[in-house]
Amino acid sequence: MDQVIELLPKLFEETGVTLYLVAVSMVFGGIGGLILGLALYVTRQGGIYANKAVFTVLNVIVNFFRPIPFIIFIPAIQPLVRALLGTGIGNDAMIMAISIAATFGVSRIVEQNLVTVPHGVLEASRASGASRLRTIWSVVLPEALGPLILGYTFVFVAIVEMSALAGYLGGGGLGSFAIQWGFRQFEPIVTWAAVIVIVIVVQIVQFLGNTLARKVLRR
């Protein structure tokens, strides 16, 4: 317990690093996944911009990258990260790797939620004279907003897990803290302190996501 008390400032610092990693990765991965997921949705058969060739290419790309375990994805993507940032380690490199990995995961979640929007709603929008682009922004996305919030909440939890693995592979945050000061120093209580902080953060975000989704779904 004395060890944990001594490391409290470091624990708080690394908690801030983790929140930074997750927040920035969530923004970039969330936006990238939304764009890619929308592209999959609108180009699929029967979609607003149906295009079999484009959908096939995008679908193959997502199916190729999405199943790769993150601990393997980081070294695999490292040459690209190094070419763009000049380094393959550190928080900036981990943010880029997490954002790219999250993009493919988010895209599939977005697509799956959008396909639940009743086709009749789209037909009614088009019949009223709305353009295809307006239908997407004013009908499709609002109709799927509740499930999308739940999907993004799930992604947040997944990105927290990625950030912990990133700590093992050259990034900072609670993962690095648990490994350096807990595992390598044979201090399980320090490791569990990091685990408890991660659980608290996840529970808070899960609660907020569930609450917001319920409010949206009741409208």
mmCIF file of the C-alpha atoms, coordinates in Angstrom:
data_MODEL
# 
_entry.id   MODEL 
# 
loop_
_atom_site.group_PDB 
_atom_site.id 
_atom_site.type_symbol 
_atom_site.label_atom_id 
_atom_site.label_alt_id 
_atom_site.label_comp_id 
_atom_site.label_asym_id 
_atom_site.label_entity_id 
_atom_site.label_seq_id 
_atom_site.pdbx_PDB_ins_code 
_atom_site.Cartn_x 
_atom_site.Cartn_y 
_atom_site.Cartn_z 
_atom_site.occupancy 
_atom_site.B_iso_or_equiv 
_atom_site.pdbx_formal_charge 
_atom_site.auth_seq_id 
_atom_site.auth_comp_id 
_atom_site.auth_asym_id 
_atom_site.auth_atom_id 
_atom_site.pdbx_PDB_model_num 
ATOM 1   C CA . MET A 1 1   ? 0.000   0.000  0.000   1.00 0.00 ? 1   MET A CA 1 
ATOM 2   C CA . ASP A 1 2   ? 2.886   2.375  0.756   1.00 0.00 ? 2   ASP A CA 1 
ATOM 3   C CA . GLN A 1 3   ? 4.150   1.783  -2.772  1.00 0.00 ? 3   GLN A CA 1 
ATOM 4   C CA . VAL A 1 4   ? 0.790   2.824  -4.223  1.00 0.00 ? 4   VAL A CA 1 
ATOM 5   C CA . ILE A 1 5   ? 0.711   5.987  -2.112  1.00 0.00 ? 5   ILE A CA 1 
ATOM 6   C CA . GLU A 1 6   ? 4.213   6.918  -3.258  1.00 0.00 ? 6   GLU A CA 1 
ATOM 7   C CA . LEU A 1 7   ? 3.214   6.357  -6.865  1.00 0.00 ? 7   LEU A CA 1 
ATOM 8   C CA . LEU A 1 8   ? -0.106  8.250  -6.677  1.00 0.00 ? 8   LEU A CA 1 
ATOM 9   C CA . PRO A 1 9   ? 1.252   11.325 -8.523  1.00 0.00 ? 9   PRO A CA 1 
ATOM 10  C CA . LYS A 1 10  ? 2.576   9.024  -11.254 1.00 0.00 ? 10  LYS A CA 1 
ATOM 11  C CA . LEU A 1 11  ? -0.740  7.147  -11.330 1.00 0.00 ? 11  LEU A CA 1 
ATOM 12  C CA . PHE A 1 12  ? -2.669  10.388 -11.824 1.00 0.00 ? 12  PHE A CA 1 
ATOM 13  C CA . GLU A 1 13  ? -0.223  11.519 -14.502 1.00 0.00 ? 13  GLU A CA 1 
ATOM 14  C CA . GLU A 1 14  ? -0.525  8.269  -16.451 1.00 0.00 ? 14  GLU A CA 1 
ATOM 15  C CA . THR A 1 15  ? -4.310  8.343  -16.074 1.00 0.00 ? 15  THR A CA 1 
ATOM 16  C CA . GLY A 1 16  ? -4.238  11.710 -17.822 1.00 0.00 ? 16  GLY A CA 1 
ATOM 17  C CA . VAL A 1 17  ? -2.025  10.253 -20.562 1.00 0.00 ? 17  VAL A CA 1 
ATOM 18  C CA . THR A 1 18  ? -4.452  7.371  -21.062 1.00 0.00 ? 18  THR A CA 1 
ATOM 19  C CA . LEU A 1 19  ? -7.429  9.732  -21.290 1.00 0.00 ? 19  LEU A CA 1 
ATOM 20  C CA . TYR A 1 20  ? -5.503  11.827 -23.826 1.00 0.00 ? 20  TYR A CA 1 
ATOM 21  C CA . LEU A 1 21  ? -4.589  8.788  -25.924 1.00 0.00 ? 21  LEU A CA 1 
ATOM 22  C CA . VAL A 1 22  ? -8.151  7.490  -25.862 1.00 0.00 ? 22  VAL A CA 1 
ATOM 23  C CA . ALA A 1 23  ? -9.823  10.852 -26.525 1.00 0.00 ? 23  ALA A CA 1 
ATOM 24  C CA . VAL A 1 24  ? -7.649  11.794 -29.511 1.00 0.00 ? 24  VAL A CA 1 
ATOM 25  C CA . SER A 1 25  ? -7.798  8.283  -30.968 1.00 0.00 ? 25  SER A CA 1 
ATOM 26  C CA . MET A 1 26  ? -11.563 8.254  -30.475 1.00 0.00 ? 26  MET A CA 1 
ATOM 27  C CA . VAL A 1 27  ? -11.913 11.494 -32.429 1.00 0.00 ? 27  VAL A CA 1 
ATOM 28  C CA . PHE A 1 28  ? -9.771  10.412 -35.377 1.00 0.00 ? 28  PHE A CA 1 
ATOM 29  C CA . GLY A 1 29  ? -10.896 6.776  -35.381 1.00 0.00 ? 29  GLY A CA 1 
ATOM 30  C CA . GLY A 1 30  ? -14.522 7.772  -34.816 1.00 0.00 ? 30  GLY A CA 1 
ATOM 31  C CA . ILE A 1 31  ? -14.585 10.229 -37.700 1.00 0.00 ? 31  ILE A CA 1 
ATOM 32  C CA . GLY A 1 32  ? -12.665 7.903  -40.013 1.00 0.00 ? 32  GLY A CA 1 
ATOM 33  C CA . GLY A 1 33  ? -14.916 4.987  -39.096 1.00 0.00 ? 33  GLY A CA 1 
ATOM 34  C CA . LEU A 1 34  ? -18.051 7.067  -39.621 1.00 0.00 ? 34  LEU A CA 1 
ATOM 35  C CA . ILE A 1 35  ? -16.933 8.086  -43.102 1.00 0.00 ? 35  ILE A CA 1 
ATOM 36  C CA . LEU A 1 36  ? -15.898 4.552  -44.051 1.00 0.00 ? 36  LEU A CA 1 
ATOM 37  C CA . GLY A 1 37  ? -19.039 3.041  -42.524 1.00 0.00 ? 37  GLY A CA 1 
ATOM 38  C CA . LEU A 1 38  ? -21.231 5.505  -44.395 1.00 0.00 ? 38  LEU A CA 1 
ATOM 39  C CA . ALA A 1 39  ? -19.412 4.646  -47.623 1.00 0.00 ? 39  ALA A CA 1 
ATOM 40  C CA . LEU A 1 40  ? -20.077 0.945  -47.017 1.00 0.00 ? 40  LEU A CA 1 
ATOM 41  C CA . TYR A 1 41  ? -23.747 1.622  -46.273 1.00 0.00 ? 41  TYR A CA 1 
ATOM 42  C CA . VAL A 1 42  ? -24.536 3.866  -49.224 1.00 0.00 ? 42  VAL A CA 1 
ATOM 43  C CA . THR A 1 43  ? -22.656 1.775  -51.816 1.00 0.00 ? 43  THR A CA 1 
ATOM 44  C CA . ARG A 1 44  ? -24.042 -1.612 -50.793 1.00 0.00 ? 44  ARG A CA 1 
ATOM 45  C CA . GLN A 1 45  ? -26.711 -3.294 -52.947 1.00 0.00 ? 45  GLN A CA 1 
ATOM 46  C CA . GLY A 1 46  ? -29.905 -1.258 -52.686 1.00 0.00 ? 46  GLY A CA 1 
ATOM 47  C CA . GLY A 1 47  ? -28.032 1.648  -51.111 1.00 0.00 ? 47  GLY A CA 1 
ATOM 48  C CA . ILE A 1 48  ? -28.532 5.307  -51.926 1.00 0.00 ? 48  ILE A CA 1 
ATOM 49  C CA . TYR A 1 49  ? -25.331 5.359  -53.995 1.00 0.00 ? 49  TYR A CA 1 
ATOM 50  C CA . ALA A 1 50  ? -25.242 1.651  -54.815 1.00 0.00 ? 50  ALA A CA 1 
ATOM 51  C CA . ASN A 1 51  ? -21.948 0.696  -56.474 1.00 0.00 ? 51  ASN A CA 1 
ATOM 52  C CA . LYS A 1 52  ? -20.932 -2.930 -56.384 1.00 0.00 ? 52  LYS A CA 1 
ATOM 53  C CA . ALA A 1 53  ? -17.297 -2.337 -57.312 1.00 0.00 ? 53  ALA A CA 1 
ATOM 54  C CA . VAL A 1 54  ? -16.705 0.344  -54.671 1.00 0.00 ? 54  VAL A CA 1 
ATOM 55  C CA . PHE A 1 55  ? -18.538 -1.633 -51.989 1.00 0.00 ? 55  PHE A CA 1 
ATOM 56  C CA . THR A 1 56  ? -16.557 -4.793 -52.772 1.00 0.00 ? 56  THR A CA 1 
ATOM 57  C CA . VAL A 1 57  ? -13.218 -2.983 -52.489 1.00 0.00 ? 57  VAL A CA 1 
ATOM 58  C CA . LEU A 1 58  ? -14.164 -1.259 -49.234 1.00 0.00 ? 58  LEU A CA 1 
ATOM 59  C CA . ASN A 1 59  ? -15.621 -4.455 -47.798 1.00 0.00 ? 59  ASN A CA 1 
ATOM 60  C CA . VAL A 1 60  ? -12.461 -6.431 -48.580 1.00 0.00 ? 60  VAL A CA 1 
ATOM 61  C CA . ILE A 1 61  ? -10.256 -3.757 -47.010 1.00 0.00 ? 61  ILE A CA 1 
ATOM 62  C CA . VAL A 1 62  ? -12.314 -3.668 -43.804 1.00 0.00 ? 62  VAL A CA 1 
ATOM 63  C CA . ASN A 1 63  ? -12.519 -7.456 -43.606 1.00 0.00 ? 63  ASN A CA 1 
ATOM 64  C CA . PHE A 1 64  ? -8.759  -7.686 -44.066 1.00 0.00 ? 64  PHE A CA 1 
ATOM 65  C CA . PHE A 1 65  ? -7.680  -5.226 -41.370 1.00 0.00 ? 65  PHE A CA 1 
ATOM 66  C CA . ARG A 1 66  ? -10.463 -5.506 -38.775 1.00 0.00 ? 66  ARG A CA 1 
ATOM 67  C CA . PRO A 1 67  ? -9.642  -9.022 -37.450 1.00 0.00 ? 67  PRO A CA 1 
ATOM 68  C CA . ILE A 1 68  ? -5.927  -8.309 -36.893 1.00 0.00 ? 68  ILE A CA 1 
ATOM 69  C CA . PRO A 1 69  ? -5.146  -8.397 -33.137 1.00 0.00 ? 69  PRO A CA 1 
ATOM 70  C CA . PHE A 1 70  ? -3.940  -4.983 -32.021 1.00 0.00 ? 70  PHE A CA 1 
ATOM 71  C CA . ILE A 1 71  ? -0.744  -6.351 -30.497 1.00 0.00 ? 71  ILE A CA 1 
ATOM 72  C CA . ILE A 1 72  ? 0.164   -7.581 -33.999 1.00 0.00 ? 72  ILE A CA 1 
ATOM 73  C CA . PHE A 1 73  ? -1.303  -4.564 -35.802 1.00 0.00 ? 73  PHE A CA 1 
ATOM 74  C CA . ILE A 1 74  ? 1.060   -2.115 -34.059 1.00 0.00 ? 74  ILE A CA 1 
ATOM 75  C CA . PRO A 1 75  ? 4.336   -3.628 -35.351 1.00 0.00 ? 75  PRO A CA 1 
ATOM 76  C CA . ALA A 1 76  ? 2.703   -4.310 -38.724 1.00 0.00 ? 76  ALA A CA 1 
ATOM 77  C CA . ILE A 1 77  ? 1.678   -0.664 -39.163 1.00 0.00 ? 77  ILE A CA 1 
ATOM 78  C CA . GLN A 1 78  ? 4.897   0.694  -37.636 1.00 0.00 ? 78  GLN A CA 1 
ATOM 79  C CA . PRO A 1 79  ? 6.719   1.307  -40.956 1.00 0.00 ? 79  PRO A CA 1 
ATOM 80  C CA . LEU A 1 80  ? 3.844   3.518  -42.149 1.00 0.00 ? 80  LEU A CA 1 
ATOM 81  C CA . VAL A 1 81  ? 3.706   5.358  -38.820 1.00 0.00 ? 81  VAL A CA 1 
ATOM 82  C CA . ARG A 1 82  ? 7.476   5.886  -38.876 1.00 0.00 ? 82  ARG A CA 1 
ATOM 83  C CA . ALA A 1 83  ? 7.331   7.172  -42.436 1.00 0.00 ? 83  ALA A CA 1 
ATOM 84  C CA . LEU A 1 84  ? 4.634   9.721  -41.556 1.00 0.00 ? 84  LEU A CA 1 
ATOM 85  C CA . LEU A 1 85  ? 5.747   10.775 -38.070 1.00 0.00 ? 85  LEU A CA 1 
ATOM 86  C CA . GLY A 1 86  ? 9.447   9.997  -38.098 1.00 0.00 ? 86  GLY A CA 1 
ATOM 87  C CA . THR A 1 87  ? 9.106   7.561  -35.197 1.00 0.00 ? 87  THR A CA 1 
ATOM 88  C CA . GLY A 1 88  ? 7.339   4.283  -34.539 1.00 0.00 ? 88  GLY A CA 1 
ATOM 89  C CA . ILE A 1 89  ? 7.136   4.600  -30.751 1.00 0.00 ? 89  ILE A CA 1 
ATOM 90  C CA . GLY A 1 90  ? 5.759   7.128  -28.292 1.00 0.00 ? 90  GLY A CA 1 
ATOM 91  C CA . ASN A 1 91  ? 2.284   8.501  -27.692 1.00 0.00 ? 91  ASN A CA 1 
ATOM 92  C CA . ASP A 1 92  ? 1.846   10.180 -31.084 1.00 0.00 ? 92  ASP A CA 1 
ATOM 93  C CA . ALA A 1 93  ? 2.751   6.962  -32.891 1.00 0.00 ? 93  ALA A CA 1 
ATOM 94  C CA . MET A 1 94  ? 0.358   4.985  -30.676 1.00 0.00 ? 94  MET A CA 1 
ATOM 95  C CA . ILE A 1 95  ? -2.444  7.473  -31.346 1.00 0.00 ? 95  ILE A CA 1 
ATOM 96  C CA . MET A 1 96  ? -1.989  7.022  -35.077 1.00 0.00 ? 96  MET A CA 1 
ATOM 97  C CA . ALA A 1 97  ? -1.911  3.224  -34.801 1.00 0.00 ? 97  ALA A CA 1 
ATOM 98  C CA . ILE A 1 98  ? -4.978  3.150  -32.529 1.00 0.00 ? 98  ILE A CA 1 
ATOM 99  C CA . SER A 1 99  ? -6.863  5.580  -34.782 1.00 0.00 ? 99  SER A CA 1 
ATOM 100 C CA . ILE A 1 100 ? -6.225  3.472  -37.876 1.00 0.00 ? 100 ILE A CA 1 
ATOM 101 C CA . ALA A 1 101 ? -7.222  0.251  -36.110 1.00 0.00 ? 101 ALA A CA 1 
ATOM 102 C CA . ALA A 1 102 ? -10.326 1.900  -34.636 1.00 0.00 ? 102 ALA A CA 1 
ATOM 103 C CA . THR A 1 103 ? -11.381 3.219  -38.033 1.00 0.00 ? 103 THR A CA 1 
ATOM 104 C CA . PHE A 1 104 ? -11.920 -0.278 -39.384 1.00 0.00 ? 104 PHE A CA 1 
ATOM 105 C CA . GLY A 1 105 ? -13.761 -1.455 -36.283 1.00 0.00 ? 105 GLY A CA 1 
ATOM 106 C CA . VAL A 1 106 ? -15.981 1.623  -36.122 1.00 0.00 ? 106 VAL A CA 1 
ATOM 107 C CA . SER A 1 107 ? -16.809 1.416  -39.837 1.00 0.00 ? 107 SER A CA 1 
ATOM 108 C CA . ARG A 1 108 ? -18.413 -1.986 -39.439 1.00 0.00 ? 108 ARG A CA 1 
ATOM 109 C CA . ILE A 1 109 ? -20.364 -0.880 -36.365 1.00 0.00 ? 109 ILE A CA 1 
ATOM 110 C CA . VAL A 1 110 ? -21.621 2.186  -38.244 1.00 0.00 ? 110 VAL A CA 1 
ATOM 111 C CA . GLU A 1 111 ? -22.638 0.130  -41.272 1.00 0.00 ? 111 GLU A CA 1 
ATOM 112 C CA . GLN A 1 112 ? -24.473 -2.463 -39.170 1.00 0.00 ? 112 GLN A CA 1 
ATOM 113 C CA . ASN A 1 113 ? -26.407 0.221  -37.297 1.00 0.00 ? 113 ASN A CA 1 
ATOM 114 C CA . LEU A 1 114 ? -27.328 2.143  -40.433 1.00 0.00 ? 114 LEU A CA 1 
ATOM 115 C CA . VAL A 1 115 ? -28.768 -0.902 -42.188 1.00 0.00 ? 115 VAL A CA 1 
ATOM 116 C CA . THR A 1 116 ? -31.357 -1.146 -39.400 1.00 0.00 ? 116 THR A CA 1 
ATOM 117 C CA . VAL A 1 117 ? -32.978 2.094  -40.586 1.00 0.00 ? 117 VAL A CA 1 
ATOM 118 C CA . PRO A 1 118 ? -36.267 1.085  -42.270 1.00 0.00 ? 118 PRO A CA 1 
ATOM 119 C CA . HIS A 1 119 ? -36.062 1.366  -46.040 1.00 0.00 ? 119 HIS A CA 1 
ATOM 120 C CA . GLY A 1 120 ? -39.534 2.909  -46.089 1.00 0.00 ? 120 GLY A CA 1 
ATOM 121 C CA . VAL A 1 121 ? -38.204 5.932  -44.217 1.00 0.00 ? 121 VAL A CA 1 
ATOM 122 C CA . LEU A 1 122 ? -35.638 6.489  -46.950 1.00 0.00 ? 122 LEU A CA 1 
ATOM 123 C CA . GLU A 1 123 ? -38.250 6.113  -49.679 1.00 0.00 ? 123 GLU A CA 1 
ATOM 124 C CA . ALA A 1 124 ? -40.501 8.635  -47.945 1.00 0.00 ? 124 ALA A CA 1 
ATOM 125 C CA . SER A 1 125 ? -37.642 11.120 -47.725 1.00 0.00 ? 125 SER A CA 1 
ATOM 126 C CA . ARG A 1 126 ? -36.755 10.693 -51.388 1.00 0.00 ? 126 ARG A CA 1 
ATOM 127 C CA . ALA A 1 127 ? -40.428 10.935 -52.405 1.00 0.00 ? 127 ALA A CA 1 
ATOM 128 C CA . SER A 1 128 ? -40.708 14.264 -50.583 1.00 0.00 ? 128 SER A CA 1 
ATOM 129 C CA . GLY A 1 129 ? -37.979 15.667 -52.814 1.00 0.00 ? 129 GLY A CA 1 
ATOM 130 C CA . ALA A 1 130 ? -34.971 15.376 -50.519 1.00 0.00 ? 130 ALA A CA 1 
ATOM 131 C CA . SER A 1 131 ? -31.655 14.790 -52.231 1.00 0.00 ? 131 SER A CA 1 
ATOM 132 C CA . ARG A 1 132 ? -29.671 11.648 -51.524 1.00 0.00 ? 132 ARG A CA 1 
ATOM 133 C CA . LEU A 1 133 ? -27.119 13.594 -49.478 1.00 0.00 ? 133 LEU A CA 1 
ATOM 134 C CA . ARG A 1 134 ? -29.842 15.340 -47.479 1.00 0.00 ? 134 ARG A CA 1 
ATOM 135 C CA . THR A 1 135 ? -31.517 11.998 -46.841 1.00 0.00 ? 135 THR A CA 1 
ATOM 136 C CA . ILE A 1 136 ? -28.301 10.664 -45.332 1.00 0.00 ? 136 ILE A CA 1 
ATOM 137 C CA . TRP A 1 137 ? -27.751 13.610 -42.992 1.00 0.00 ? 137 TRP A CA 1 
ATOM 138 C CA . SER A 1 138 ? -31.338 14.415 -42.054 1.00 0.00 ? 138 SER A CA 1 
ATOM 139 C CA . VAL A 1 139 ? -32.908 10.933 -42.019 1.00 0.00 ? 139 VAL A CA 1 
ATOM 140 C CA . VAL A 1 140 ? -30.438 8.045  -41.921 1.00 0.00 ? 140 VAL A CA 1 
ATOM 141 C CA . LEU A 1 141 ? -28.032 9.336  -39.254 1.00 0.00 ? 141 LEU A CA 1 
ATOM 142 C CA . PRO A 1 142 ? -30.721 10.736 -36.905 1.00 0.00 ? 142 PRO A CA 1 
ATOM 143 C CA . GLU A 1 143 ? -32.719 7.502  -37.157 1.00 0.00 ? 143 GLU A CA 1 
ATOM 144 C CA . ALA A 1 144 ? -29.655 5.438  -36.208 1.00 0.00 ? 144 ALA A CA 1 
ATOM 145 C CA . LEU A 1 145 ? -28.308 7.878  -33.610 1.00 0.00 ? 145 LEU A CA 1 
ATOM 146 C CA . GLY A 1 146 ? -29.275 5.854  -30.515 1.00 0.00 ? 146 GLY A CA 1 
ATOM 147 C CA . PRO A 1 147 ? -27.627 2.610  -31.670 1.00 0.00 ? 147 PRO A CA 1 
ATOM 148 C CA . LEU A 1 148 ? -24.636 4.596  -32.937 1.00 0.00 ? 148 LEU A CA 1 
ATOM 149 C CA . ILE A 1 149 ? -24.109 6.097  -29.480 1.00 0.00 ? 149 ILE A CA 1 
ATOM 150 C CA . LEU A 1 150 ? -24.113 2.605  -27.982 1.00 0.00 ? 150 LEU A CA 1 
ATOM 151 C CA . GLY A 1 151 ? -21.724 1.448  -30.699 1.00 0.00 ? 151 GLY A CA 1 
ATOM 152 C CA . TYR A 1 152 ? -19.305 4.304  -30.052 1.00 0.00 ? 152 TYR A CA 1 
ATOM 153 C CA . THR A 1 153 ? -19.482 3.599  -26.318 1.00 0.00 ? 153 THR A CA 1 
ATOM 154 C CA . PHE A 1 154 ? -18.386 0.040  -27.054 1.00 0.00 ? 154 PHE A CA 1 
ATOM 155 C CA . VAL A 1 155 ? -15.575 1.394  -29.232 1.00 0.00 ? 155 VAL A CA 1 
ATOM 156 C CA . PHE A 1 156 ? -14.404 3.637  -26.392 1.00 0.00 ? 156 PHE A CA 1 
ATOM 157 C CA . VAL A 1 157 ? -13.959 0.586  -24.183 1.00 0.00 ? 157 VAL A CA 1 
ATOM 158 C CA . ALA A 1 158 ? -12.049 -1.180 -26.971 1.00 0.00 ? 158 ALA A CA 1 
ATOM 159 C CA . ILE A 1 159 ? -9.757  1.838  -27.413 1.00 0.00 ? 159 ILE A CA 1 
ATOM 160 C CA . VAL A 1 160 ? -9.016  1.865  -23.680 1.00 0.00 ? 160 VAL A CA 1 
ATOM 161 C CA . GLU A 1 161 ? -7.870  -1.735 -24.102 1.00 0.00 ? 161 GLU A CA 1 
ATOM 162 C CA . MET A 1 162 ? -5.758  -0.736 -27.110 1.00 0.00 ? 162 MET A CA 1 
ATOM 163 C CA . SER A 1 163 ? -4.153  2.085  -25.133 1.00 0.00 ? 163 SER A CA 1 
ATOM 164 C CA . ALA A 1 164 ? -3.142  -0.411 -22.440 1.00 0.00 ? 164 ALA A CA 1 
ATOM 165 C CA . LEU A 1 165 ? -1.495  -2.623 -25.042 1.00 0.00 ? 165 LEU A CA 1 
ATOM 166 C CA . ALA A 1 166 ? 0.162   0.457  -26.528 1.00 0.00 ? 166 ALA A CA 1 
ATOM 167 C CA . GLY A 1 167 ? 1.818   0.993  -23.150 1.00 0.00 ? 167 GLY A CA 1 
ATOM 168 C CA . TYR A 1 168 ? 3.448   -2.396 -23.525 1.00 0.00 ? 168 TYR A CA 1 
ATOM 169 C CA . LEU A 1 169 ? 4.727   -1.491 -26.990 1.00 0.00 ? 169 LEU A CA 1 
ATOM 170 C CA . GLY A 1 170 ? 6.255   1.941  -26.486 1.00 0.00 ? 170 GLY A CA 1 
ATOM 171 C CA . GLY A 1 171 ? 3.392   4.227  -25.464 1.00 0.00 ? 171 GLY A CA 1 
ATOM 172 C CA . GLY A 1 172 ? 2.559   5.809  -22.131 1.00 0.00 ? 172 GLY A CA 1 
ATOM 173 C CA . GLY A 1 173 ? -0.531  5.648  -19.953 1.00 0.00 ? 173 GLY A CA 1 
ATOM 174 C CA . LEU A 1 174 ? -1.895  3.193  -17.427 1.00 0.00 ? 174 LEU A CA 1 
ATOM 175 C CA . GLY A 1 175 ? -0.726  0.165  -19.397 1.00 0.00 ? 175 GLY A CA 1 
ATOM 176 C CA . SER A 1 176 ? 2.866   1.374  -19.250 1.00 0.00 ? 176 SER A CA 1 
ATOM 177 C CA . PHE A 1 177 ? 2.427   2.285  -15.568 1.00 0.00 ? 177 PHE A CA 1 
ATOM 178 C CA . ALA A 1 178 ? 1.097   -1.167 -14.658 1.00 0.00 ? 178 ALA A CA 1 
ATOM 179 C CA . ILE A 1 179 ? 3.910   -2.924 -16.512 1.00 0.00 ? 179 ILE A CA 1 
ATOM 180 C CA . GLN A 1 180 ? 6.777   -0.714 -15.363 1.00 0.00 ? 180 GLN A CA 1 
ATOM 181 C CA . TRP A 1 181 ? 5.827   -0.143 -11.736 1.00 0.00 ? 181 TRP A CA 1 
ATOM 182 C CA . GLY A 1 182 ? 3.640   -3.173 -11.081 1.00 0.00 ? 182 GLY A CA 1 
ATOM 183 C CA . PHE A 1 183 ? 4.574   -6.215 -13.129 1.00 0.00 ? 183 PHE A CA 1 
ATOM 184 C CA . ARG A 1 184 ? 8.307   -5.574 -13.464 1.00 0.00 ? 184 ARG A CA 1 
ATOM 185 C CA . GLN A 1 185 ? 8.680   -4.508 -9.830  1.00 0.00 ? 185 GLN A CA 1 
ATOM 186 C CA . PHE A 1 186 ? 6.646   -7.495 -8.576  1.00 0.00 ? 186 PHE A CA 1 
ATOM 187 C CA . GLU A 1 187 ? 4.075   -5.160 -7.018  1.00 0.00 ? 187 GLU A CA 1 
ATOM 188 C CA . PRO A 1 188 ? 0.638   -6.626 -7.842  1.00 0.00 ? 188 PRO A CA 1 
ATOM 189 C CA . ILE A 1 189 ? -1.121  -3.962 -5.776  1.00 0.00 ? 189 ILE A CA 1 
ATOM 190 C CA . VAL A 1 190 ? 0.269   -1.304 -8.115  1.00 0.00 ? 190 VAL A CA 1 
ATOM 191 C CA . THR A 1 191 ? -0.975  -3.249 -11.120 1.00 0.00 ? 191 THR A CA 1 
ATOM 192 C CA . TRP A 1 192 ? -4.412  -3.544 -9.533  1.00 0.00 ? 192 TRP A CA 1 
ATOM 193 C CA . ALA A 1 193 ? -4.453  0.184  -8.806  1.00 0.00 ? 193 ALA A CA 1 
ATOM 194 C CA . ALA A 1 194 ? -4.126  0.792  -12.553 1.00 0.00 ? 194 ALA A CA 1 
ATOM 195 C CA . VAL A 1 195 ? -6.788  -1.831 -13.257 1.00 0.00 ? 195 VAL A CA 1 
ATOM 196 C CA . ILE A 1 196 ? -9.224  -0.175 -10.840 1.00 0.00 ? 196 ILE A CA 1 
ATOM 197 C CA . VAL A 1 197 ? -8.710  3.239  -12.447 1.00 0.00 ? 197 VAL A CA 1 
ATOM 198 C CA . ILE A 1 198 ? -9.360  1.761  -15.903 1.00 0.00 ? 198 ILE A CA 1 
ATOM 199 C CA . VAL A 1 199 ? -12.517 0.023  -14.662 1.00 0.00 ? 199 VAL A CA 1 
ATOM 200 C CA . ILE A 1 200 ? -13.792 3.275  -13.113 1.00 0.00 ? 200 ILE A CA 1 
ATOM 201 C CA . VAL A 1 201 ? -13.193 5.226  -16.336 1.00 0.00 ? 201 VAL A CA 1 
ATOM 202 C CA . VAL A 1 202 ? -14.921 2.559  -18.425 1.00 0.00 ? 202 VAL A CA 1 
ATOM 203 C CA . GLN A 1 203 ? -17.899 2.370  -16.061 1.00 0.00 ? 203 GLN A CA 1 
ATOM 204 C CA . ILE A 1 204 ? -18.375 6.146  -16.134 1.00 0.00 ? 204 ILE A CA 1 
ATOM 205 C CA . VAL A 1 205 ? -18.269 6.280  -19.931 1.00 0.00 ? 205 VAL A CA 1 
ATOM 206 C CA . GLN A 1 206 ? -20.539 3.230  -20.242 1.00 0.00 ? 206 GLN A CA 1 
ATOM 207 C CA . PHE A 1 207 ? -23.076 4.849  -17.904 1.00 0.00 ? 207 PHE A CA 1 
ATOM 208 C CA . LEU A 1 208 ? -22.991 8.141  -19.822 1.00 0.00 ? 208 LEU A CA 1 
ATOM 209 C CA . GLY A 1 209 ? -23.296 6.353  -23.171 1.00 0.00 ? 209 GLY A CA 1 
ATOM 210 C CA . ASN A 1 210 ? -26.233 4.223  -22.015 1.00 0.00 ? 210 ASN A CA 1 
ATOM 211 C CA . THR A 1 211 ? -27.991 7.245  -20.524 1.00 0.00 ? 211 THR A CA 1 
ATOM 212 C CA . LEU A 1 212 ? -27.564 9.359  -23.648 1.00 0.00 ? 212 LEU A CA 1 
ATOM 213 C CA . ALA A 1 213 ? -28.675 6.510  -25.908 1.00 0.00 ? 213 ALA A CA 1 
ATOM 214 C CA . ARG A 1 214 ? -31.844 5.972  -23.832 1.00 0.00 ? 214 ARG A CA 1 
ATOM 215 C CA . LYS A 1 215 ? -32.723 9.663  -24.101 1.00 0.00 ? 215 LYS A CA 1 
ATOM 216 C CA . VAL A 1 216 ? -32.237 9.614  -27.874 1.00 0.00 ? 216 VAL A CA 1 
ATOM 217 C CA . LEU A 1 217 ? -34.234 6.390  -28.340 1.00 0.00 ? 217 LEU A CA 1 
ATOM 218 C CA . ARG A 1 218 ? -37.178 7.781  -26.362 1.00 0.00 ? 218 ARG A CA 1 
ATOM 219 C CA . ARG A 1 219 ? -37.622 10.702 -28.752 1.00 0.00 ? 219 ARG A CA 1 
# 
